[in-house]
Amino acid sequence: MEGSSKRSGSDISEIKKILEHMQRDVKRLIENCNQQQIELLVESSKKDFCNAFKEYMRQDIQDNLEKSMVYPCQMREECKSRFADFLEKNASLIGQGDVTQEVIVENQSELLELAEEAPYKKCDRCFLEVNALFRKQIRLMRSLRIYSSKKEKHEDLSCLSEEYMVKNVLDPLSNQQRLQILKSMATQTQTFSNLSELTGLKGGNLLFHLQKLTETDMILQRHERGDYMITEKGYGILMVLSELNCILSTKNNS
């Protein structure tokens, strides 16, 4: 009898252990299911949110191009289609998570290539509008915190070379006219005569400033006596300055 009681007690203890394991398994399963549902809900909401923004940007592109492009022009519809494709491709980055600076610079280079193909002087007006829409998209990406021209990293400042930064970044851009020159090349190439008209500098004076930017790889001349264009380094620095300007403007207005 006593042996039977011991076996019963042992069986009950074993059953309790099994039930406890089952309860833990069921609880884990429920928790996993809830987590999956939450993840699906978040992903669905994120997708709807991105789609709403992309639709807004698509409509914004169409409205602004229609309103601002040169009219009459025999190439208007063809250019409008190409500009819309370019801007909608850039807008589609919103649904892809983090956007790298390399991708933005690549898209900017594509816009510069389109500008180089422009056959008429009046094309400048259309490219200014496309560039404005492009910048607007980038500002929106920053607002959504999916793009930053410089990822926020807590890096060791010892890797920051004072000599290199002063010589290759700060000194070349410490002059207002050199910054004006660099900015003018953000959307199109520039001839020597165009830059002379823009800055008011003539001959050797203008050449001195162009050499400063060329020597530090911010701009380049496509061939001897050819047009000047911005480099990837120059455009990247402009993006950083633009972001800094936005931060300072926001602080001053607050």
C-alpha positions in Angstrom: 0.0 0.0 0.0 2.8 2.3 0.9 4.6 1.5 -2.3 1.5 2.2 -4.3 1.1 5.6 -2.6 4.7 6.4 -3.4 4.2 5.5 -7.1 1.0 7.6 -7.2 2.8 10.6 -5.7 5.6 10.1 -8.2 3.2 9.9 -11.1 1.4 13.0 -10.0 4.7 14.9 -9.7 5.6 13.7 -13.2 2.3 14.8 -14.6 2.7 18.2 -12.9 6.1 18.6 -14.6 4.6 17.6 -18.0 1.7 20.1 -17.5 4.2 22.9 -16.5 6.2 22.2 -19.7 3.0 22.2 -21.7 1.9 25.5 -20.2 5.3 27.1 -20.9 5.2 25.8 -24.5 1.6 27.1 -25.0 2.6 30.5 -23.4 5.6 30.7 -25.7 3.5 29.9 -28.7 1.0 32.6 -27.8 3.7 35.1 -27.2 5.3 34.3 -30.6 2.0 34.5 -32.4 1.3 37.9 -30.8 4.8 39.2 -31.7 4.3 38.0 -35.3 1.0 39.8 -35.4 2.5 43.0 -34.1 5.4 42.7 -36.6 2.9 42.2 -39.4 0.8 45.1 -38.3 3.8 47.4 -38.0 5.1 46.3 -41.4 1.7 46.8 -43.0 1.4 50.3 -41.4 4.9 51.2 -42.5 4.1 50.0 -46.1 0.8 52.0 -46.1 2.6 55.1 -44.7 5.4 54.9 -47.4 2.8 54.3 -50.1 0.9 57.4 -49.0 4.1 59.5 -49.1 5.1 58.1 -52.5 1.7 58.9 -53.9 1.9 62.4 -52.6 5.4 62.9 -54.1 4.2 61.4 -57.4 1.4 63.9 -57.6 3.7 66.7 -56.5 6.1 65.8 -59.3 3.3 65.9 -61.9 1.8 69.2 -60.7 5.0 71.1 -60.4 6.5 69.9 -63.7 3.3 70.8 -65.5 3.2 74.2 -63.9 6.9 75.2 -64.1 8.4 73.7 -67.2 9.0 76.0 -70.2 6.0 76.4 -72.5 5.9 76.4 -75.5 8.8 73.9 -76.2 8.8 71.1 -78.7 10.7 68.8 -76.3 8.4 69.6 -73.3 6.5 66.3 -73.2 9.6 64.2 -73.8 11.6 66.0 -71.1 8.6 66.0 -68.7 8.4 62.2 -69.0 12.2 61.7 -68.4 12.1 64.1 -65.4 9.1 62.3 -63.9 10.8 58.9 -64.3 13.9 60.3 -62.6 12.1 61.9 -59.7 9.7 58.9 -59.1 12.7 56.6 -59.1 14.3 58.7 -56.4 11.0 58.9 -54.5 10.8 55.1 -54.5 13.8 55.0 -52.1 11.4 55.9 -49.3 10.0 52.4 -49.2 13.5 50.8 -49.1 14.5 51.7 -45.5 17.9 53.5 -45.0 19.1 55.6 -47.9 22.8 56.0 -48.3 24.7 59.1 -49.4 26.2 57.1 -52.3 22.8 56.4 -53.8 21.8 60.1 -53.5 25.1 61.2 -55.1 24.6 58.7 -57.9 21.1 60.1 -58.6 22.5 63.6 -58.5 25.1 62.5 -61.1 22.3 61.2 -63.3 20.6 64.5 -63.1 23.8 66.3 -64.1 24.1 64.0 -67.1 20.6 64.9 -68.2 21.5 68.5 -67.9 24.5 68.1 -70.1 22.2 66.8 -72.9 20.0 69.9 -72.7 20.0 71.5 -76.2 18.6 75.0 -75.3 19.6 77.8 -72.9 15.9 77.9 -71.7 16.4 74.3 -70.5 18.0 75.8 -67.3 14.6 76.8 -66.0 13.3 73.3 -66.3 16.4 71.8 -64.6 16.1 74.3 -61.8 12.6 73.0 -61.1 13.7 69.4 -61.2 16.5 70.1 -58.9 14.2 71.9 -56.5 11.9 68.8 -56.4 14.9 66.6 -55.9 16.0 68.6 -52.9 12.5 68.5 -51.6 12.5 64.7 -51.7 15.8 64.6 -49.9 14.4 66.9 -47.1 11.5 64.6 -46.8 13.8 61.6 -46.4 15.7 63.5 -43.7 12.4 64.2 -41.9 11.5 60.5 -42.0 15.0 59.8 -40.6 15.8 57.3 -43.4 18.6 59.5 -44.9 21.5 61.4 -43.6 24.4 62.7 -45.6 26.6 61.6 -42.6 25.4 58.7 -40.4 25.4 59.5 -36.8 28.3 57.6 -35.3 30.2 58.1 -32.1 33.6 57.8 -33.6 37.0 58.6 -32.2 37.7 62.2 -33.1 41.4 61.3 -33.2 40.8 60.1 -36.8 39.9 63.7 -37.8 43.0 65.2 -39.4 43.1 68.9 -38.7 45.7 69.5 -41.4 43.8 67.7 -44.1 40.4 69.3 -43.3 41.8 72.8 -43.2 43.8 72.3 -46.5 41.3 70.3 -48.5 37.9 71.5 -47.2 37.9 74.6 -45.0 40.4 76.7 -46.9 39.0 76.1 -50.4 35.5 77.0 -49.2 36.5 79.9 -46.9 35.9 82.3 -49.9 32.3 83.3 -50.7 32.9 83.3 -54.5 34.4 79.8 -54.4 31.4 78.5 -52.6 29.2 80.3 -55.1 31.1 78.6 -57.9 30.7 75.2 -56.3 27.0 75.7 -55.7 26.4 76.8 -59.3 27.7 73.4 -60.5 25.2 71.4 -58.4 22.8 70.9 -61.3 24.8 71.8 -64.4 28.3 72.2 -65.8 29.6 75.8 -66.2 31.8 77.5 -68.8 34.5 79.9 -67.8 32.5 82.8 -69.2 29.4 81.8 -67.3 31.4 81.7 -64.0 32.9 85.0 -64.8 29.4 86.5 -65.3 28.2 84.8 -62.1 31.0 85.9 -59.8 32.1 89.2 -61.4 35.7 87.8 -61.6 37.8 88.2 -64.7 40.7 86.3 -66.2 43.4 85.4 -63.7 41.3 86.2 -60.7 38.7 83.7 -61.6 41.3 81.2 -62.7 42.9 81.4 -59.2 39.7 80.4 -57.5 39.0 77.6 -60.0 42.5 76.2 -59.4 41.8 76.2 -55.7 38.7 74.0 -56.2 40.4 71.9 -58.9 43.5 71.2 -56.8 41.3 69.9 -53.9 39.2 67.7 -56.2 36.0 69.6 -55.7 35.6 70.4 -59.3 37.2 69.2 -62.6 37.5 70.5 -66.1 36.2 67.9 -68.5 39.0 68.7 -71.1 41.4 71.5 -71.9 39.3 74.7 -72.2 36.2 72.6 -71.5 33.3 73.1 -69.1 33.8 72.8 -65.4 31.7 70.3 -63.3 31.4 69.3 -59.7 33.0 66.1 -58.5 31.5 63.5 -56.1 33.6 65.0 -53.3 32.5 68.5 -54.1 28.8 67.5 -54.2 29.1 65.5 -51.0 30.6 68.6 -49.2 27.7 70.7 -50.6 25.2 68.2 -49.1 26.9 68.4 -45.7 26.9 72.2 -45.8 23.2 72.2 -46.9 22.3 70.0 -44.0 24.3 72.2 -41.6 22.5 75.3 -43.0 19.1 73.6 -42.3 20.1 72.8 -38.8 21.4 76.3 -38.0 18.3 77.9 -39.7 16.0 75.7 -37.6 17.8 76.7 -34.4 17.8 80.4 -35.3 14.0 80.3 -36.0 13.1 78.4 -32.8 
